[in-house]
């Protein structure tokens, strides 16, 4: 008994509140544990201890056994074709398409084959459309009739629209202006019914069906008119309903049709009246897109689809200048650029932004579209030699705005114009042209001088503006790369400027004098960067590091040019002057460099002695 009474209790599921014995579960304190042979062992009390009668037996108050996690039964995925409403919608859309094709056949193919008469064909189409709309309104109010009612009503309204197109374009029963007005009334009635039913699919089916089959009934300018009517009729809907699909469906057909007509006209010799009507259509599409988008985003600033529709609406007018001669194209593109950039600039002004409430994505679309229009102006007013001048001037403007208001969009657009201008300058003044005297005299003139000077100005404004952007921090890798790229572009632009000035001067040694001046200016710039870095060595280590690194790279480039090009190309006093000036500048920089680091070392030693 003594031995069995000294057996310690097994650990239980709660501290000191029982024992767990294999095969018997948990035994509360004070109860006997089962013995090895099924008998009961002595209670787990030490020698000489007596049980405390009346002590609570079992788990402590508030204890609950752990609840095993409940595993959810896997949910079987229903195939898409078995889901509720999918098949009915697919069949409804197919029915709309097939029925509208039948309406078109009645209006067009029957007329071509001479079946029935014009009055009977048009009347049958109108009656059939009215019956479909009436049936749709009757079915919509019944249980489960929403899909069928929408399909029937959409088919009837789109059929009526096509009937009006046929009456105007094929039979000439209505004047085009009156026909467009009647079509606008039919489309407005359709979207009004869609708003009453709160059904975006109804509006989308009406617009998509009428737009897809209108090219079968009519073409060219009349087609553009009826597609623009569809775009205009759905514009008020977007002000009160957030129907993003309708944004795209009402805009895309008119845009694609206009772009197709412009493409065809570029390969033909269109009459002036035809070009003017195309211009009017492009202006109408752009105006409807701009006004609608501004009104929509004022109430729903997060509606990105509205800005996407606006972007689509801008494309026809951007493509129109290809149909005009230079002066008219410049006028069209310049006016369009001014309007679009004014919308973008309104966002940059806090006061105007508070009044207009134009969100950032809409302003970005306007800025990009305006930049494309401005690019057309640049290429229309210049030729191959002067194009870099216009591009670099625009780049300076955008980069200056980016630095002033810290706009990444303006910086990106300015960078794009700068890249195009730099590429144009590289084509006009390539390294081969700069290295060969004959080619330089044939290709370089005062226009390349001006372009090169503007390139240097672009570099300066770009460095100033980009460093002000919120994402740019002083002394990081991005800033170092910015200085390296800026230094490389500036060195090349300086070389182009000096060589072009030498050639344009008409002097016999103008070419070699220009290269001598370029090498000296390289070294002057490197010296300035090194001295600036040494001056800021104790103030800002990050700035000093960037300046010293850039200065050393430019110094290396100047020495390479001096020994590999100037030594072989220059002669006489020009070569002597280049070597003397570069040498003196190297001595100045080397002396200042050694003194700066000696002073820094002495400062460190003095600070160390004071600490000790």
NUKE-680918 format. One record per residue (C-alpha): residue in three letters; x, y, z. Coordinates in steps of 0.2 Angstrom, whole numbers, plus 5000, padded with zeros to 4 digits. Layout:
BEGIN
ala, X, Y, Z
...
This chain:
BEGIN
unk, 5000, 5000, 5000
unk, 5014, 5012, 5004
unk, 5022, 5009, 4987
unk, 5006, 5012, 4978
unk, 5002, 5027, 4988
unk, 5018, 5036, 4982
unk, 5013, 5034, 4964
unk, 5012, 5052, 4957
unk, 4997, 5057, 4947
unk, 4997, 5058, 4928
unk, 4996, 5075, 4920
unk, 4978, 5080, 4917
unk, 4970, 5092, 4904
unk, 4970, 5106, 4917
unk, 4984, 5110, 4929
unk, 4982, 5099, 4946
unk, 4964, 5094, 4941
unk, 4965, 5076, 4937
unk, 4975, 5062, 4929
unk, 4974, 5055, 4911
unk, 4976, 5036, 4912
unk, 4978, 5026, 4895
unk, 4962, 5017, 4892
unk, 4952, 5025, 4906
unk, 4952, 5044, 4901
unk, 4953, 5058, 4914
unk, 4951, 5054, 4932
unk, 4947, 5068, 4944
unk, 4957, 5072, 4959
unk, 4953, 5063, 4974
unk, 4947, 5048, 4964
unk, 4957, 5031, 4963
unk, 4966, 5028, 4947
unk, 4964, 5011, 4939
unk, 4978, 4999, 4943
unk, 4988, 4989, 4931
unk, 4977, 4974, 4931
unk, 4960, 4983, 4931
unk, 4960, 4986, 4950
unk, 4959, 5002, 4958
unk, 4975, 5010, 4964
unk, 4977, 5021, 4980
unk, 4972, 5039, 4978
unk, 4986, 5050, 4973
unk, 4991, 5056, 4991
unk, 5008, 5057, 4998
unk, 5013, 5046, 5013
unk, 5004, 5051, 5029
unk, 4992, 5062, 5020
unk, 4973, 5060, 5021
unk, 4961, 5065, 5008
unk, 4952, 5082, 5010
unk, 4934, 5077, 5011
unk, 4923, 5089, 5003
unk, 4935, 5096, 4991
unk, 4928, 5099, 4974
unk, 4929, 5085, 4961
unk, 4930, 5089, 4943
unk, 4936, 5103, 4931
unk, 4937, 5121, 4938
unk, 4922, 5133, 4936
unk, 4920, 5140, 4918
unk, 4931, 5126, 4910
unk, 4924, 5120, 4894
unk, 4932, 5105, 4884
unk, 4940, 5111, 4868
unk, 4928, 5111, 4853
unk, 4935, 5102, 4838
unk, 4935, 5112, 4822
unk, 4920, 5110, 4811
unk, 4925, 5106, 4793
unk, 4914, 5113, 4780
unk, 4908, 5101, 4767
unk, 4916, 5105, 4750
unk, 4903, 5115, 4739
unk, 4901, 5108, 4722
unk, 4903, 5120, 4708
unk, 4889, 5121, 4696
unk, 4894, 5122, 4678
unk, 4891, 5139, 4670
unk, 4878, 5132, 4658
unk, 4868, 5125, 4673
unk, 4868, 5142, 4683
unk, 4852, 5151, 4685
unk, 4848, 5163, 4672
unk, 4864, 5160, 4661
unk, 4855, 5150, 4647
unk, 4840, 5162, 4647
unk, 4852, 5177, 4644
unk, 4862, 5168, 4631
unk, 4846, 5163, 4621
unk, 4839, 5181, 4624
unk, 4854, 5189, 4616
unk, 4855, 5177, 4602
unk, 4836, 5180, 4599
unk, 4839, 5199, 4598
unk, 4853, 5197, 4586
unk, 4844, 5185, 4574
unk, 4828, 5196, 4575
unk, 4837, 5212, 4571
unk, 4846, 5203, 4556
unk, 4828, 5198, 4550
unk, 4823, 5217, 4551
unk, 4838, 5222, 4541
unk, 4834, 5209, 4528
unk, 4816, 5216, 4527
unk, 4822, 5234, 4525
unk, 4837, 5231, 4513
unk, 4838, 5214, 4505
unk, 4819, 5215, 4501
unk, 4822, 5232, 4493
unk, 4836, 5225, 4483
unk, 4826, 5211, 4476
unk, 4810, 5221, 4473
unk, 4799, 5212, 4486
unk, 4784, 5220, 4492
unk, 4784, 5239, 4491
unk, 4793, 5253, 4501
unk, 4778, 5257, 4511
unk, 4774, 5239, 4515
unk, 4792, 5236, 4520
unk, 4794, 5251, 4531
unk, 4777, 5249, 4538
unk, 4779, 5231, 4542
unk, 4796, 5235, 4551
unk, 4788, 5249, 4561
unk, 4773, 5238, 4566
unk, 4784, 5223, 4570
unk, 4795, 5234, 4581
unk, 4780, 5241, 4590
unk, 4773, 5224, 4594
unk, 4789, 5218, 4601
unk, 4791, 5233, 4612
unk, 4773, 5230, 4618
unk, 4776, 5212, 4621
unk, 4791, 5216, 4631
unk, 4783, 5228, 4642
unk, 4769, 5215, 4645
unk, 4781, 5201, 4649
unk, 4793, 5211, 4660
unk, 4779, 5213, 4673
unk, 4776, 5195, 4675
unk, 4786, 5183, 4687
unk, 4802, 5177, 4679
unk, 4799, 5188, 4664
unk, 4813, 5201, 4666
unk, 4825, 5193, 4654
unk, 4812, 5190, 4641
unk, 4805, 5207, 4643
unk, 4822, 5216, 4641
unk, 4826, 5205, 4625
unk, 4809, 5209, 4617
unk, 4809, 5228, 4621
unk, 4828, 5229, 4615
unk, 4824, 5221, 4599
unk, 4809, 5232, 4596
unk, 4818, 5248, 4599
unk, 4833, 5244, 4589
unk, 4822, 5238, 4575
unk, 4813, 5255, 4575
unk, 4829, 5264, 4575
unk, 4835, 5254, 4560
unk, 4818, 5258, 4552
unk, 4821, 5276, 4554
unk, 4839, 5274, 4546
unk, 4832, 5265, 4531
unk, 4818, 5279, 4529
unk, 4831, 5292, 4529
unk, 4846, 5284, 4520
unk, 4838, 5272, 4508
unk, 4821, 5279, 4503
unk, 4824, 5298, 4506
unk, 4807, 5300, 4514
unk, 4815, 5311, 4528
unk, 4827, 5325, 4527
unk, 4844, 5320, 4535
unk, 4842, 5333, 4549
unk, 4824, 5327, 4552
unk, 4829, 5309, 4551
unk, 4843, 5311, 4564
unk, 4830, 5320, 4575
unk, 4818, 5306, 4574
unk, 4832, 5293, 4577
unk, 4837, 5303, 4593
unk, 4819, 5302, 4599
unk, 4818, 5283, 4597
unk, 4835, 5280, 4605
unk, 4830, 5292, 4619
unk, 4814, 5283, 4622
unk, 4824, 5266, 4623
unk, 4836, 5273, 4636
unk, 4822, 5281, 4646
unk, 4813, 5264, 4647
unk, 4830, 5256, 4652
unk, 4831, 5269, 4666
unk, 4813, 5265, 4672
unk, 4817, 5247, 4672
unk, 4834, 5250, 4680
unk, 4842, 5239, 4667
unk, 4859, 5242, 4659
unk, 4857, 5227, 4648
unk, 4842, 5234, 4639
unk, 4851, 5250, 4635
unk, 4867, 5241, 4630
unk, 4857, 5229, 4618
unk, 4848, 5244, 4610
unk, 4864, 5253, 4607
unk, 4874, 5238, 4602
unk, 4861, 5231, 4590
unk, 4857, 5247, 4581
unk, 4876, 5252, 4580
unk, 4881, 5234, 4574
unk, 4868, 5234, 4560
unk, 4867, 5252, 4554
unk, 4882, 5250, 4543
unk, 4871, 5237, 4533
unk, 4858, 5250, 4530
unk, 4869, 5265, 4526
unk, 4887, 5270, 4525
unk, 4899, 5285, 4526
unk, 4893, 5302, 4533
unk, 4875, 5296, 4536
unk, 4881, 5282, 4546
unk, 4892, 5293, 4556
unk, 4877, 5304, 4560
unk, 4866, 5290, 4566
unk, 4881, 5283, 4577
unk, 4884, 5300, 4585
unk, 4865, 5301, 4589
unk, 4867, 5285, 4599
unk, 4882, 5292, 4608
unk, 4872, 5308, 4612
unk, 4856, 5299, 4617
unk, 4864, 5289, 4630
unk, 4874, 5303, 4638
unk, 4861, 5309, 4650
unk, 4859, 5291, 4657
unk, 4877, 5292, 4663
unk, 4874, 5307, 4674
unk, 4861, 5297, 4685
unk, 4866, 5279, 4682
unk, 4883, 5271, 4685
unk, 4883, 5260, 4669
unk, 4901, 5257, 4664
unk, 4897, 5245, 4649
unk, 4885, 5258, 4642
unk, 4900, 5271, 4642
unk, 4910, 5260, 4631
unk, 4896, 5254, 4619
unk, 4889, 5271, 4615
unk, 4906, 5278, 4611
unk, 4916, 5264, 4603
unk, 4905, 5262, 4587
unk, 4906, 5281, 4582
unk, 4924, 5281, 4585
unk, 4928, 5266, 4575
unk, 4917, 5271, 4561
unk, 4925, 5289, 4560
unk, 4943, 5282, 4561
unk, 4938, 5270, 4547
unk, 4932, 5284, 4536
unk, 4947, 5294, 4539
unk, 4958, 5279, 4535
unk, 4949, 5277, 4518
unk, 4950, 5295, 4514
unk, 4969, 5296, 4517
unk, 4971, 5284, 4502
unk, 4958, 5293, 4491
unk, 4957, 5311, 4486
unk, 4941, 5316, 4495
unk, 4932, 5332, 4491
unk, 4933, 5346, 4503
unk, 4915, 5344, 4508
unk, 4918, 5326, 4513
unk, 4933, 5331, 4523
unk, 4924, 5345, 4532
unk, 4910, 5333, 4536
unk, 4922, 5321, 4543
unk, 4930, 5335, 4554
unk, 4912, 5340, 4560
unk, 4909, 5322, 4565
unk, 4926, 5321, 4574
unk, 4922, 5337, 4583
unk, 4905, 5331, 4588
unk, 4912, 5315, 4595
unk, 4926, 5323, 4605
unk, 4914, 5337, 4612
unk, 4901, 5324, 4618
unk, 4914, 5314, 4626
unk, 4923, 5328, 4635
unk, 4907, 5336, 4641
unk, 4899, 5320, 4646
unk, 4914, 5314, 4655
unk, 4917, 5330, 4665
unk, 4899, 5330, 4670
unk, 4899, 5312, 4676
unk, 4916, 5313, 4685
unk, 4910, 5328, 4695
unk, 4897, 5317, 4703
unk, 4907, 5301, 4703
unk, 4925, 5305, 4704
unk, 4930, 5286, 4704
unk, 4922, 5282, 4688
unk, 4937, 5277, 4678
unk, 4927, 5270, 4664
unk, 4921, 5288, 4660
unk, 4939, 5294, 4657
unk, 4942, 5278, 4646
unk, 4927, 5283, 4635
unk, 4934, 5301, 4635
unk, 4951, 5294, 4629
unk, 4942, 5284, 4615
unk, 4932, 5300, 4610
unk, 4948, 5310, 4607
unk, 4956, 5299, 4594
unk, 4946, 5304, 4578
unk, 4950, 5322, 4580
unk, 4968, 5318, 4584
unk, 4968, 5308, 4567
unk, 4960, 5322, 4557
unk, 4975, 5333, 4553
unk, 4981, 5319, 4541
unk, 4968, 5325, 4529
unk, 4972, 5343, 4529
unk, 4986, 5353, 4521
unk, 5000, 5360, 4533
unk, 4992, 5377, 4539
unk, 4974, 5370, 4542
unk, 4981, 5354, 4551
unk, 4991, 5366, 4562
unk, 4976, 5376, 4566
unk, 4965, 5361, 4570
unk, 4978, 5352, 4581
unk, 4983, 5368, 4590
unk, 4965, 5372, 4595
unk, 4962, 5354, 4600
unk, 4978, 5354, 4610
unk, 4974, 5371, 4619
unk, 4957, 5364, 4624
unk, 4963, 5347, 4631
unk, 4978, 5355, 4640
unk, 4967, 5368, 4648
unk, 4957, 5354, 4655
unk, 4973, 5346, 4662
unk, 4979, 5362, 4668
unk, 4963, 5366, 4678
unk, 4967, 5350, 4689
unk, 4984, 5358, 4693
unk, 4977, 5373, 4700
unk, 4969, 5370, 4717
unk, 4956, 5384, 4715
unk, 4950, 5378, 4698
unk, 4951, 5360, 4704
unk, 4939, 5364, 4718
unk, 4927, 5372, 4706
unk, 4927, 5360, 4691
unk, 4930, 5344, 4702
unk, 4939, 5335, 4688
unk, 4948, 5320, 4695
unk, 4966, 5315, 4692
unk, 4962, 5301, 4679
unk, 4952, 5313, 4668
unk, 4965, 5326, 4669
unk, 4978, 5313, 4664
unk, 4968, 5308, 4649
unk, 4967, 5326, 4644
unk, 4985, 5329, 4646
unk, 4991, 5314, 4636
unk, 4978, 5318, 4622
unk, 4983, 5336, 4622
unk, 5002, 5331, 4621
unk, 4998, 5321, 4606
unk, 4989, 5335, 4597
unk, 5004, 5346, 4602
unk, 5016, 5333, 4594
unk, 5006, 5335, 4578
unk, 5009, 5354, 4579
unk, 5027, 5352, 4581
unk, 5029, 5340, 4566
unk, 5018, 5351, 4555
unk, 5027, 5368, 4558
unk, 5045, 5361, 4556
unk, 5055, 5350, 4545
unk, 5068, 5337, 4549
unk, 5082, 5350, 4554
unk, 5070, 5361, 4565
unk, 5059, 5348, 4573
unk, 5071, 5345, 4588
unk, 5070, 5364, 4592
unk, 5051, 5363, 4593
unk, 5051, 5346, 4603
unk, 5064, 5352, 4615
unk, 5054, 5369, 4618
unk, 5039, 5359, 4622
unk, 5049, 5348, 4634
unk, 5055, 5363, 4643
unk, 5038, 5368, 4646
unk, 5031, 5352, 4653
unk, 5047, 5349, 4664
unk, 5045, 5366, 4671
unk, 5027, 5363, 4675
unk, 5032, 5346, 4683
unk, 5045, 5354, 4694
unk, 5033, 5368, 4699
unk, 5018, 5358, 4704
unk, 5027, 5341, 4707
unk, 5017, 5332, 4694
unk, 5023, 5315, 4688
unk, 5012, 5315, 4673
unk, 5019, 5332, 4667
unk, 5037, 5325, 4670
unk, 5033, 5309, 4660
unk, 5026, 5319, 4645
unk, 5041, 5331, 4646
unk, 5052, 5317, 4646
unk, 5044, 5309, 4631
unk, 5046, 5326, 4621
unk, 5064, 5327, 4627
unk, 5068, 5310, 4621
unk, 5060, 5313, 4604
unk, 5070, 5330, 4603
unk, 5086, 5321, 4608
unk, 5084, 5308, 4595
unk, 5080, 5321, 4582
unk, 5096, 5330, 4587
unk, 5106, 5314, 4587
unk, 5100, 5311, 4569
unk, 5104, 5328, 4563
unk, 5121, 5328, 4572
unk, 5126, 5310, 4574
unk, 5144, 5306, 4581
unk, 5149, 5302, 4563
unk, 5145, 5319, 4557
unk, 5153, 5327, 4572
unk, 5169, 5317, 4569
unk, 5171, 5321, 4551
unk, 5174, 5338, 4545
unk, 5166, 5336, 4528
unk, 5150, 5329, 4535
unk, 5150, 5343, 4548
unk, 5151, 5357, 4536
unk, 5137, 5349, 4525
unk, 5125, 5345, 4539
unk, 5128, 5357, 4554
unk, 5121, 5375, 4554
unk, 5113, 5388, 4566
unk, 5098, 5377, 4568
unk, 5108, 5363, 4576
unk, 5116, 5376, 4587
unk, 5099, 5382, 4594
unk, 5094, 5364, 4596
unk, 5110, 5359, 4606
unk, 5108, 5374, 4617
unk, 5090, 5370, 4620
unk, 5095, 5352, 4624
unk, 5107, 5359, 4638
unk, 5092, 5369, 4644
unk, 5081, 5354, 4645
unk, 5094, 5344, 4655
unk, 5095, 5358, 4668
unk, 5076, 5360, 4669
unk, 5074, 5341, 4670
unk, 5086, 5339, 4684
unk, 5078, 5353, 4693
unk, 5060, 5347, 4691
unk, 5063, 5328, 4693
unk, 5073, 5331, 4709
unk, 5057, 5340, 4716
unk, 5046, 5325, 4713
unk, 5040, 5316, 4729
unk, 5047, 5299, 4724
unk, 5065, 5306, 4722
unk, 5076, 5307, 4738
unk, 5093, 5315, 4739
unk, 5108, 5304, 4738
unk, 5099, 5288, 4732
unk, 5103, 5277, 4717
unk, 5090, 5286, 4706
unk, 5097, 5303, 4709
unk, 5115, 5296, 4705
unk, 5108, 5289, 4688
unk, 5099, 5305, 4685
unk, 5115, 5315, 4686
unk, 5125, 5303, 4676
unk, 5112, 5303, 4661
unk, 5111, 5322, 4663
unk, 5130, 5324, 4662
unk, 5131, 5312, 4646
unk, 5117, 5322, 4637
unk, 5124, 5339, 4642
unk, 5142, 5334, 4636
unk, 5135, 5328, 4619
unk, 5124, 5344, 4617
unk, 5139, 5355, 4621
unk, 5150, 5346, 4608
unk, 5136, 5349, 4595
unk, 5134, 5367, 4600
unk, 5153, 5371, 4599
unk, 5156, 5362, 4583
unk, 5141, 5369, 4575
unk, 5146, 5386, 4580
unk, 5163, 5384, 4573
unk, 5156, 5377, 4556
unk, 5142, 5390, 4555
unk, 5155, 5404, 4557
unk, 5163, 5400, 4541
unk, 5181, 5400, 4547
unk, 5193, 5388, 4539
unk, 5198, 5381, 4556
unk, 5180, 5382, 4563
unk, 5178, 5363, 4565
unk, 5194, 5360, 4575
unk, 5191, 5376, 4585
unk, 5174, 5369, 4590
unk, 5181, 5353, 4595
unk, 5194, 5362, 4606
unk, 5181, 5372, 4614
unk, 5171, 5357, 4618
unk, 5185, 5348, 4626
unk, 5189, 5363, 4637
unk, 5170, 5365, 4642
unk, 5170, 5347, 4646
unk, 5184, 5350, 4658
unk, 5177, 5366, 4665
unk, 5161, 5357, 4669
unk, 5170, 5343, 4677
unk, 5180, 5355, 4688
unk, 5164, 5364, 4693
unk, 5156, 5348, 4699
unk, 5172, 5342, 4708
unk, 5174, 5359, 4717
unk, 5155, 5359, 4722
unk, 5157, 5342, 4729
unk, 5172, 5346, 4739
unk, 5164, 5361, 4746
unk, 5149, 5351, 4752
unk, 5160, 5337, 4758
unk, 5157, 5341, 4777
unk, 5139, 5347, 4774
unk, 5130, 5334, 4765
unk, 5139, 5318, 4761
unk, 5126, 5312, 4749
unk, 5127, 5328, 4738
unk, 5146, 5327, 4739
unk, 5146, 5309, 4733
unk, 5135, 5313, 4718
unk, 5144, 5328, 4713
unk, 5162, 5320, 4715
unk, 5156, 5305, 4705
unk, 5149, 5315, 4691
unk, 5164, 5326, 4690
unk, 5177, 5312, 4690
unk, 5167, 5303, 4676
unk, 5167, 5319, 4666
unk, 5185, 5322, 4669
unk, 5189, 5304, 4662
unk, 5178, 5307, 4647
unk, 5187, 5324, 4643
unk, 5204, 5315, 4645
unk, 5198, 5301, 4633
unk, 5192, 5314, 4620
unk, 5208, 5324, 4622
unk, 5220, 5309, 4619
unk, 5210, 5299, 4607
unk, 5202, 5312, 4596
unk, 5209, 5329, 4599
unk, 5227, 5323, 4598
unk, 5224, 5316, 4581
unk, 5212, 5329, 4574
unk, 5218, 5345, 4580
unk, 5234, 5354, 4575
unk, 5244, 5369, 4579
unk, 5240, 5381, 4592
unk, 5222, 5374, 4594
unk, 5230, 5358, 4600
unk, 5242, 5367, 4612
unk, 5227, 5377, 4619
unk, 5217, 5362, 4623
unk, 5231, 5353, 4632
unk, 5236, 5368, 4642
unk, 5219, 5372, 4648
unk, 5214, 5354, 4652
unk, 5231, 5352, 4661
unk, 5229, 5368, 4672
unk, 5212, 5363, 4677
unk, 5218, 5346, 4682
unk, 5231, 5354, 4693
unk, 5219, 5365, 4701
unk, 5207, 5351, 4705
unk, 5220, 5340, 4711
unk, 5227, 5353, 4723
unk, 5210, 5357, 4729
unk, 5206, 5339, 4731
unk, 5221, 5335, 4741
unk, 5219, 5350, 4753
unk, 5200, 5346, 4756
unk, 5204, 5328, 4762
unk, 5219, 5334, 4772
unk, 5208, 5347, 4781
unk, 5195, 5333, 4784
unk, 5208, 5322, 4791
unk, 5215, 5335, 4803
unk, 5197, 5339, 4809
unk, 5194, 5320, 4813
unk, 5211, 5320, 4823
unk, 5206, 5335, 4832
unk, 5189, 5328, 4836
unk, 5197, 5312, 4842
unk, 5209, 5321, 4854
unk, 5195, 5331, 4862
unk, 5185, 5315, 4865
unk, 5200, 5307, 4874
